[in-house]
Amino acid sequence: MAETGNKIVGAVWTRIINDYGHIDDETPSLAISIYKEYRNMGIGTGLMAEMLKLLKDNGYKRVSLSVQKANYAASMYKKAGFEVVYENKEEYIMACKL
């Protein structure tokens, strides 16, 4: 979680479940949520970097996610090393090697 003062402003989590970003049963799906007024401040990038390190340190080989093509965060994921493995009309399924 990310906090500013006493307020939680963002969170990142992963899970292995058949959700939108699911690739296989060995690859956790990543999700990040940041309050709108705290976006574009590096909070999401920092949370993601910490989670990627944690996953790698725990032996995971890659992580996946689902993002709508119109979501500004898609470019952040690409900069972090995520690559599109599948896409449809509205979203990308992306994965990052750890």
N, C-alpha and C positions, 0 to 999 in steps of 0.2 A: 504494500500500500504506500501511497504518497500522501504526506500531510503538509499542510501549511498552517502554522499556528496549531490550533486544536481541531482543525477541520481536515477530514479525509477528502482529498481532491481527485484521487485516482487509484486504480487497482489493476493488477495483472494476475492472471491465473491460467493454469493449464489443466487438462484432463484428457483421459483416454476414454472416449465415448463416441458413439456414432452420431456426431453432430455435423454441422455444415462444413467444418474444416477437416473432417476425418479422412485420413489417407489409408491407415492400417492400424492394427491393434498394438503396434510397438511405437507409434509416433503420437506424442501428445499434441493436442490442439491448443493453441494459444489464444487468449482473449485479453484485450486491454480496454479499459474504460476510464476516460478523463472528463471531469466536468468541463463543459464548453468554455467557460471563462478562464480555464487554466490550460487550454490547448495552445500549441505553438510556443511553449516555454521550455521544451526539452524534457518535460516530465515523463511523457510516454516513451520517449527514446531511452531515458534512464531506467525506467521500469523494465522495458523489454530487454535491455542489455543485462540487467541483473538476473532476469529469468532465464535468458539463454545460457548464461554462465552456470547457473544453478542446475539446469537440465544437463548440460555437458558434464559438469562435475559428478552428476549422478548416473552417468553412463548412457544417456540417450544419444542417438546418432543424428537425429533431426527432429524438427518441430514443424507443425503445419498451422495454417489459419485460413479463414475465409474472410474476404473483404469485398464490399461492393465496389465496383469500378469507379463510381462517382465519389467515393470516400477519399478525402484528402490524405488519409493515412496510408493509402496504397503506395505512394511514392516513398514514405518513410520505411515501409517494409522492404521495398526494393533496395534502398540504400543500406539497409541492415543485412542484406544478403539473401533475402527471400526471392525465390523464382516461381513463376507461374507454372503449375503442373497441370492445371485444368482450368478452363473458363467456360462460362455460358454467357448469355446475353447481358446479365446484370452483375455477375461477380467473378472474382478470381479465387481459386484455391491455390495457395502458395505454400512452399516448403523451404526450409533453411537447413543446410547441413551444419551440424555443430562440431 
